[in-house]
Amino acid sequence: MLTGRGPVGTHVTREKKNIHRRMIKKNGLCNVKQPRSHRQRFFVLSYEKLVDSSWTTTLSIFLAVLFLSWTCFAIFYWLICFTHGDFEPNHLPEVQKINHYKPCIYDMRGFSSAFLFSMEAQHTVGYGIKAPTDQCAEAIFVNSIHCIIGFIMQGFMAAVIFSKMTKPRVRSQTLMFSKNATISPRNGKLCLMFRVGDIRPRYINQTKVRLFLIKSMKTREEETLPHTQTELKTHMDGCSRSIFFNWPIVMYHILDQNSPLYYLAPSDLCQQRFEIMVIIEGTDENIGQVTQAKSSYMPKEILWGYRFENLIKFDELREEYEIDFSKFHDVTPVNTPLCSPVYYEQYAKMQKNILNASPCFTLDFTPRHSLGELPTFQISRIQTAQCKI
């Protein structure tokens, strides 16, 4: 709790300033928006916007652009034929051979014929009945420009569609994170644990799980650094580099002296002063691209004194293991000390020294501080000292 002099309103203002708002949403999207200019807001044909948009939006934009290009060039072709006199009764396709007339474009009867020729010129290499002649230089020039623009449009659309089909974001939606993280003992140490899983039968190779602590910090010069990132060391059994991610696993972070959560107590979980971000990275064996999924845990989403239930069981009939994803978020309570890891280790050392009949043992208990109020350079003052004989 915050203490100090001044009216109650001052304490409320300080407490509100220390509240940390979520930066990474549970679905993995970053809750940070960058300012955009008016040009970027209305320029909908950018590559990034088309790739990030939904399939309905992207295909609708493509269809609108195609119809617009067909219509614009159809108007050009119609104007060229109209000025050349191809639409006169004596110059129509039925009487061109009789009158020995050669038009700018064969088989042109009106705007509908110009629209069909515009479609053919943009999407085919050769022509059918409708084809340009050497009578009109302007028709040849417009046709060449039309072919170049058509190639560029088709290449751009193909690149966008291929990027959307192979985008790792679709693959990352099948990666699951547990709704809550837990804190409970493991091998005599308090650990922060969370569960990750993949619901697809195709697995991710070279999987790595990274953990970050996001919180505000104060320097020795009394400068407040908001949203500082500190990477937390994660463990999964005896894996050091990457994990074998073929079934749901429980990752854990040991709350020891090297952890910034070494002074975390159950009362700190009632205050939103930090955020823990989880990142899964790996290579999809189907498309060979790097896939990344993110999620985060706020203090109120961390359960003290719980651990995750087992999901894997062996089917005797099929002789294979089965995963029950309905229990993916289930936890069970376990005996856990209701104190910070530093005090838990102090107490364990004291019990050990008493059992070893140590002649003298003293503890230097600095007054309790909540997480985030104790500067880094003062943490070293909390230590255990043994008397020499």
C-alpha positions as CSV (number, residue, x, y, z in Angstrom):
1,M,0.0,0.0,0.0
2,L,1.1,3.6,-0.6
3,T,1.8,5.6,2.5
4,G,2.7,9.3,2.9
5,R,1.4,12.6,3.9
6,G,-1.3,14.6,2.2
7,P,-5.0,14.3,1.5
8,V,-6.7,11.2,0.5
9,G,-7.1,12.4,-3.1
10,T,-3.4,12.4,-3.4
11,H,-3.1,8.7,-2.6
12,V,-5.9,7.9,-5.0
13,T,-4.1,9.7,-7.8
14,R,-0.8,8.0,-7.1
15,E,-2.5,4.6,-7.0
16,K,-4.1,5.2,-10.3
17,K,-0.8,6.2,-11.9
18,N,0.7,2.8,-10.8
19,I,-2.0,0.8,-12.4
20,H,-0.8,-1.0,-15.5
21,R,-3.2,-1.4,-18.4
22,R,-3.0,-4.5,-20.6
23,M,-0.7,-4.0,-23.6
24,I,-1.0,-7.5,-25.1
25,K,-4.6,-8.8,-25.4
26,K,-5.5,-12.4,-24.7
27,N,-5.9,-13.1,-28.5
28,G,-2.4,-11.9,-29.1
29,L,-3.1,-8.5,-30.7
30,C,-1.0,-5.6,-29.5
31,N,-3.1,-2.9,-27.7
32,V,-0.9,-0.2,-29.1
33,K,-1.9,2.0,-32.1
34,Q,0.5,4.1,-34.1
35,P,-0.7,7.4,-35.5
36,R,-1.4,7.5,-39.2
37,S,-1.7,10.3,-41.6
38,H,-4.8,11.1,-43.6
39,R,-3.2,9.6,-46.7
40,Q,-2.5,6.3,-44.9
41,R,-6.1,6.1,-43.6
42,F,-7.7,6.5,-47.0
43,F,-5.2,4.6,-49.1
44,V,-6.8,1.2,-49.0
45,L,-4.8,-0.4,-51.8
46,S,-1.6,-0.7,-49.8
47,Y,0.0,-4.2,-49.6
48,E,-0.1,-4.4,-45.8
49,K,-3.8,-3.4,-45.5
50,L,-4.9,-5.9,-48.2
51,V,-2.9,-8.7,-46.5
52,D,-4.2,-7.9,-43.0
53,S,-7.8,-7.4,-44.1
54,S,-10.4,-10.1,-44.3
55,W,-10.9,-12.2,-47.4
56,T,-14.3,-10.6,-48.0
57,T,-12.8,-7.1,-47.9
58,T,-9.8,-8.0,-50.1
59,L,-11.8,-9.8,-52.8
60,S,-14.4,-7.0,-52.9
61,I,-11.6,-4.5,-53.5
62,F,-10.1,-6.6,-56.2
63,L,-13.4,-7.0,-58.0
64,A,-14.1,-3.3,-57.8
65,V,-10.6,-2.4,-59.2
66,L,-11.0,-4.9,-62.0
67,F,-14.4,-3.6,-63.1
68,L,-13.1,-0.1,-62.9
69,S,-10.1,-0.8,-65.1
70,W,-12.3,-2.7,-67.6
71,T,-14.8,0.1,-67.8
72,C,-12.1,2.9,-68.1
73,F,-10.2,1.2,-71.0
74,A,-13.6,0.3,-72.6
75,I,-14.4,4.0,-72.7
76,F,-11.0,4.7,-74.3
77,Y,-11.5,2.0,-77.0
78,W,-15.1,3.2,-77.7
79,L,-13.9,6.8,-78.1
80,I,-11.2,5.7,-80.5
81,C,-13.5,3.7,-82.6
82,F,-16.2,6.4,-82.5
83,T,-13.8,9.1,-83.7
84,H,-12.5,6.8,-86.5
85,G,-16.1,6.2,-87.7
86,D,-16.3,2.5,-87.0
87,F,-19.8,2.7,-85.6
88,E,-21.4,4.2,-88.7
89,P,-23.9,2.0,-90.6
90,N,-21.7,1.6,-93.6
91,H,-18.7,0.6,-91.4
92,L,-20.2,-2.1,-89.2
93,P,-18.7,-5.6,-89.2
94,E,-21.4,-7.1,-91.4
95,V,-20.6,-4.7,-94.3
96,Q,-16.9,-4.1,-93.8
97,K,-15.8,-6.6,-96.5
98,I,-18.3,-5.3,-99.0
99,N,-17.3,-1.7,-98.5
100,H,-13.6,-2.6,-98.2
101,Y,-13.4,-0.9,-94.8
102,K,-10.7,-1.6,-92.2
103,P,-11.6,-0.6,-88.6
104,C,-9.4,0.2,-85.7
105,I,-10.6,-2.9,-83.9
106,Y,-12.4,-5.8,-85.5
107,D,-16.0,-6.8,-84.5
108,M,-16.8,-3.5,-82.7
109,R,-20.5,-2.7,-82.6
110,G,-20.8,-0.5,-79.5
111,F,-19.8,0.0,-75.9
112,S,-20.6,-3.7,-75.0
113,S,-18.1,-4.8,-77.6
114,A,-15.5,-2.4,-76.3
115,F,-16.0,-3.7,-72.8
116,L,-15.5,-7.3,-74.0
117,F,-12.4,-6.3,-75.8
118,S,-11.1,-4.6,-72.7
119,M,-11.5,-7.8,-70.7
120,E,-9.7,-9.8,-73.4
121,A,-6.8,-7.4,-73.7
122,Q,-6.2,-7.4,-69.9
123,H,-6.3,-11.1,-69.2
124,T,-5.1,-12.9,-72.4
125,V,-2.0,-12.8,-74.6
126,G,-3.8,-13.5,-77.9
127,Y,-7.1,-12.2,-79.3
128,G,-10.2,-13.8,-80.8
129,I,-12.5,-12.1,-83.3
130,K,-11.9,-8.8,-81.6
131,A,-8.4,-7.6,-82.4
132,P,-6.6,-4.3,-83.0
133,T,-5.4,-3.3,-86.5
134,D,-2.8,-0.9,-87.8
135,Q,-5.3,1.7,-88.9
136,C,-5.2,3.6,-85.5
137,A,-2.0,4.4,-83.8
138,E,-3.8,5.6,-80.7
139,A,-5.6,2.2,-80.4
140,I,-2.2,0.4,-80.4
141,F,-0.8,2.8,-77.8
142,V,-3.8,2.4,-75.5
143,N,-3.7,-1.4,-76.0
144,S,0.0,-1.6,-75.0
145,I,-0.6,0.5,-71.9
146,H,-3.6,-1.7,-71.0
147,C,-1.5,-4.9,-71.3
148,I,1.3,-3.4,-69.0
149,I,-1.2,-2.3,-66.4
150,G,-3.0,-5.7,-66.6
151,F,0.2,-7.6,-65.9
152,I,1.0,-5.4,-62.9
153,M,-2.5,-5.8,-61.5
154,Q,-2.5,-9.6,-61.8
155,G,1.0,-9.9,-60.3
156,F,0.0,-7.7,-57.3
157,M,-3.2,-9.6,-56.7
158,A,-1.5,-12.9,-56.9
159,A,1.1,-11.8,-54.4
160,V,-1.6,-10.6,-52.0
161,I,-3.6,-13.8,-52.3
162,F,-0.5,-16.0,-51.8
163,S,0.6,-14.0,-48.7
164,K,-2.9,-14.3,-47.2
165,M,-3.0,-18.0,-47.8
166,T,0.4,-18.6,-46.3
167,K,0.2,-16.0,-43.5
168,P,1.3,-17.4,-40.2
169,R,-1.5,-15.6,-38.4
170,V,-3.9,-18.3,-39.4
171,R,-1.6,-20.9,-37.9
172,S,-1.1,-19.0,-34.7
173,Q,-4.8,-19.1,-34.0
174,T,-4.6,-22.8,-33.3
175,L,-2.0,-22.3,-30.5
176,M,-3.7,-22.2,-27.1
177,F,-2.7,-20.5,-23.9
178,S,-4.2,-21.2,-20.5
179,K,-6.6,-18.6,-19.2
180,N,-4.7,-18.3,-16.0
181,A,-1.2,-18.7,-14.8
182,T,-0.5,-20.3,-11.4
183,I,2.1,-20.1,-8.7
184,S,2.9,-23.2,-6.7
185,P,6.0,-25.1,-5.5
186,R,8.0,-27.4,-7.8
187,N,11.1,-29.2,-6.6
188,G,11.2,-27.0,-3.5
189,K,11.0,-23.7,-5.4
190,L,8.0,-21.4,-6.0
191,C,7.4,-21.3,-9.7
192,L,5.2,-19.3,-12.1
193,M,3.5,-21.8,-14.4
194,F,1.3,-21.6,-17.5
195,R,0.1,-24.1,-20.1
196,V,0.5,-23.9,-23.9
197,G,-0.9,-26.3,-26.5
198,D,-1.6,-26.8,-30.2
199,I,-4.9,-28.2,-31.5
200,R,-3.6,-29.1,-35.0
201,P,-2.2,-32.5,-35.8
202,R,0.6,-30.9,-37.8
203,Y,3.2,-29.8,-35.4
204,I,5.6,-26.8,-35.1
205,N,9.3,-27.5,-35.2
206,Q,12.0,-25.8,-33.3
207,T,9.5,-24.4,-30.8
208,K,10.6,-21.8,-28.3
209,V,8.6,-20.2,-25.5
210,R,9.7,-16.8,-24.2
211,L,8.4,-14.9,-21.2
212,F,8.6,-11.1,-20.6
213,L,7.7,-9.0,-17.6
214,I,6.3,-5.6,-18.5
215,K,6.2,-3.0,-15.7
216,S,7.3,0.5,-14.8
217,M,10.6,1.1,-13.1
218,K,12.4,3.9,-11.4
219,T,16.1,4.6,-11.9
220,R,18.6,6.0,-9.3
221,E,18.0,9.4,-10.8
222,E,14.3,9.1,-9.9
223,E,13.4,8.7,-13.6
224,T,10.3,6.7,-14.3
225,L,10.6,4.2,-17.2
226,P,7.1,3.1,-18.2
227,H,6.6,-0.3,-19.8
228,T,10.1,-1.7,-19.4
229,Q,10.6,-5.3,-20.6
230,T,12.5,-7.9,-18.7
231,E,12.9,-11.4,-20.1
232,L,12.1,-14.2,-17.6
233,K,13.9,-17.5,-17.9
234,T,11.5,-20.3,-18.8
235,H,12.0,-24.1,-18.2
236,M,10.3,-27.2,-19.4
237,D,11.7,-30.3,-17.8
238,G,15.3,-30.6,-19.1
239,C,14.9,-28.8,-22.4
240,S,17.5,-26.1,-22.9
241,R,17.1,-24.8,-26.5
242,S,13.8,-25.8,-27.9
243,I,10.9,-28.0,-26.8
244,F,9.2,-31.0,-28.4
245,F,5.8,-29.5,-28.8
246,N,3.6,-32.5,-29.8
247,W,1.3,-32.3,-26.8
248,P,0.2,-29.6,-24.3
249,I,3.0,-28.7,-21.9
250,V,3.3,-26.6,-18.8
251,M,6.1,-24.1,-18.8
252,Y,7.4,-22.6,-15.6
253,H,9.6,-19.8,-14.3
254,I,11.5,-20.2,-11.1
255,L,11.0,-17.4,-8.6
256,D,14.6,-17.3,-7.3
257,Q,17.1,-14.5,-6.7
258,N,17.6,-14.0,-10.4
259,S,13.9,-13.4,-11.0
260,P,12.4,-9.9,-10.9
261,L,9.4,-11.6,-9.2
262,Y,11.5,-12.7,-6.3
263,Y,9.6,-10.3,-3.9
264,L,6.1,-11.1,-5.3
265,A,3.6,-11.8,-2.6
266,P,-0.1,-12.9,-2.8
267,S,-1.3,-9.4,-1.9
268,D,0.5,-8.0,-5.0
269,L,-1.9,-10.0,-7.3
270,C,-4.7,-7.8,-6.2
271,Q,-3.0,-4.8,-7.8
272,Q,-2.5,-4.3,-11.6
273,R,1.1,-3.1,-11.6
274,F,2.7,-5.4,-14.1
275,E,2.0,-7.7,-17.0
276,I,3.5,-11.0,-18.1
277,M,3.7,-11.6,-21.9
278,V,4.1,-15.1,-23.4
279,I,5.4,-15.6,-26.9
280,I,5.6,-18.9,-28.8
281,E,7.8,-19.1,-31.9
282,G,8.4,-22.0,-34.2
283,T,8.5,-23.2,-37.8
284,D,5.3,-24.7,-39.4
285,E,6.3,-28.0,-41.1
286,N,3.6,-27.5,-43.8
287,I,4.6,-24.1,-45.2
288,G,8.1,-23.7,-43.7
289,Q,7.4,-20.2,-42.3
290,V,8.0,-18.9,-38.8
291,T,4.8,-18.8,-36.7
292,Q,4.4,-16.6,-33.7
293,A,1.6,-16.5,-31.1
294,K,1.3,-14.1,-28.1
295,S,-0.8,-13.8,-25.0
296,S,-0.5,-12.1,-21.6
297,Y,-1.4,-12.5,-18.0
298,M,-2.4,-9.7,-15.7
299,P,-1.9,-10.0,-11.9
300,K,-5.5,-10.9,-11.3
301,E,-5.2,-13.8,-13.8
302,I,-2.4,-15.4,-11.7
303,L,-3.7,-18.0,-9.3
304,W,-1.7,-18.5,-6.1
305,G,-1.6,-22.1,-4.8
306,Y,-2.8,-24.0,-7.9
307,R,-1.4,-26.3,-10.5
308,F,-2.7,-27.6,-13.8
309,E,-4.4,-30.9,-14.1
310,N,-3.1,-33.7,-16.3
311,L,-4.6,-33.9,-19.8
312,I,-2.9,-37.0,-21.3
313,K,-4.2,-40.5,-20.8
314,F,-3.5,-43.8,-22.5
315,D,-6.2,-45.6,-24.5
316,E,-5.8,-49.3,-24.0
317,L,-8.0,-50.2,-27.0
318,R,-6.3,-48.0,-29.5
319,E,-2.9,-48.2,-27.8
320,E,-2.3,-44.5,-28.2
321,Y,-2.3,-41.4,-26.0
322,E,-5.3,-39.1,-26.0
323,I,-5.4,-35.4,-25.1
324,D,-8.5,-34.1,-23.4
325,F,-8.6,-30.4,-24.4
326,S,-11.7,-29.8,-22.3
327,K,-9.5,-29.8,-19.2
328,F,-6.9,-27.5,-20.8
329,H,-7.7,-24.6,-18.4
330,D,-8.5,-26.7,-15.3
331,V,-6.4,-26.2,-12.2
332,T,-6.4,-27.9,-8.8
333,P,-5.4,-26.4,-5.5
334,V,-2.1,-27.4,-3.8
335,N,-0.4,-26.5,-0.5
336,T,1.5,-23.3,-1.2
337,P,3.0,-20.9,1.4
338,L,1.2,-17.5,1.4
339,C,4.4,-15.4,1.3
340,S,6.9,-14.1,-1.2
341,P,9.7,-16.5,-2.5
342,V,12.3,-14.5,-0.6
343,Y,10.6,-15.1,2.7
344,Y,9.9,-18.7,1.8
345,E,13.6,-19.3,1.2
346,Q,14.5,-17.5,4.4
347,Y,12.3,-19.7,6.4
348,A,13.6,-22.8,4.7
349,K,17.2,-21.8,5.4
350,M,16.3,-21.1,9.0
351,Q,14.7,-24.6,9.4
352,K,17.7,-26.2,7.8
353,N,20.2,-24.4,10.1
354,I,18.1,-25.3,13.2
355,L,18.2,-29.0,12.1
356,N,21.9,-28.7,11.6
357,A,22.3,-27.3,15.1
358,S,23.9,-24.1,13.9
359,P,25.4,-22.1,16.9
360,C,24.0,-18.8,15.7
361,F,21.7,-17.7,12.9
362,T,20.2,-14.3,12.3
363,L,17.8,-12.9,9.8
364,D,17.8,-9.4,8.4
365,F,14.1,-8.8,7.6
366,T,13.7,-5.5,5.8
367,P,10.1,-4.1,6.1
368,R,7.7,-5.5,3.5
369,H,7.4,-3.7,0.2
370,S,4.9,-4.3,-2.5
371,L,6.1,-5.1,-6.0
372,G,7.2,-2.1,-7.9
373,E,7.8,0.2,-4.8
374,L,11.2,-1.2,-3.9
375,P,14.0,0.2,-6.0
376,T,16.4,-2.2,-7.6
377,F,19.5,-1.0,-5.7
378,Q,17.8,-1.6,-2.3
379,I,16.9,-5.2,-3.0
380,S,20.4,-6.3,-2.1
381,R,19.8,-5.2,1.5
382,I,17.6,-8.1,2.1
383,Q,20.0,-11.0,2.8
384,T,20.6,-13.8,5.2
385,A,23.6,-13.7,7.5
386,Q,25.2,-16.5,9.5
387,C,27.3,-15.8,12.6
388,K,30.8,-17.1,12.6
389,I,31.9,-19.2,15.6
